[in-house]
């Protein structure tokens, strides 16, 4: 679950951030779900991975916004 929902996002960001920063433009958009904001019984791994994806997008936006790079999570 984490490999798909968060590790893949992290590795893509790591790969593309240098060129985005150099060109002073970039967009990261990730598909989340309502579970990125809430919890649900019986789906702890999924919910945790969606919380992590949302946190990663918020952090990328905060750290790289000054370079013209935006990041957001769509629910």
C-alpha positions in Angstrom: 0.0 0.0 0.0 2.7 2.5 0.9 4.8 1.6 -2.2 1.9 2.6 -4.4 0.4 5.5 -2.5 3.4 7.3 -1.1 6.8 5.8 -2.1 6.0 6.3 -5.8 5.0 9.9 -5.2 8.2 10.5 -3.3 10.4 9.0 -6.0 8.7 10.9 -8.8 9.2 14.2 -6.9 12.8 13.4 -6.2 13.4 12.7 -9.9 11.6 15.7 -11.3 12.2 18.4 -8.7 15.7 19.4 -10.0 14.5 20.2 -13.5 11.3 21.9 -12.2 13.4 24.0 -9.9 15.8 24.9 -12.8 12.9 25.9 -15.1 11.1 27.7 -12.2 7.9 25.9 -13.0 6.2 22.6 -12.0 3.0 21.0 -10.9 2.5 17.9 -8.7 -1.0 16.6 -8.4 -1.8 13.4 -6.6 -5.1 11.6 -6.3 -6.2 11.2 -2.7 -9.5 10.3 -1.3 -11.8 11.4 1.5 -9.6 9.0 3.6 -6.8 11.5 3.3 -8.8 13.6 5.8 -10.7 11.0 7.8 -10.2 7.6 9.3 -12.0 4.3 8.6 -12.3 1.1 10.5 -10.5 -1.8 8.9 -8.3 0.2 6.5 -5.4 1.5 8.5 -2.7 0.9 5.9 -4.8 2.7 3.2 -5.7 5.6 5.4 -2.2 6.0 6.7 -0.8 6.0 3.1 -3.3 8.6 2.0 -2.5 10.8 5.0 1.2 10.5 4.1 0.5 11.5 0.4 -1.5 14.6 1.5 1.3 15.5 3.9 3.9 15.1 1.2 2.0 17.4 -1.2 1.6 20.0 1.5 5.3 19.9 2.3 6.4 20.1 -1.3 4.1 23.1 -1.8 5.7 24.8 1.3 9.3 24.0 0.4 9.2 24.6 -3.4 6.5 27.2 -3.9 9.2 29.9 -3.9 10.5 28.2 -7.1 7.2 28.3 -9.0 6.4 24.7 -8.2 2.9 23.9 -6.9 1.7 20.7 -5.3 -1.8 19.6 -4.3 -3.9 16.6 -3.6 -7.3 16.2 -5.3 -10.0 14.3 -3.5 
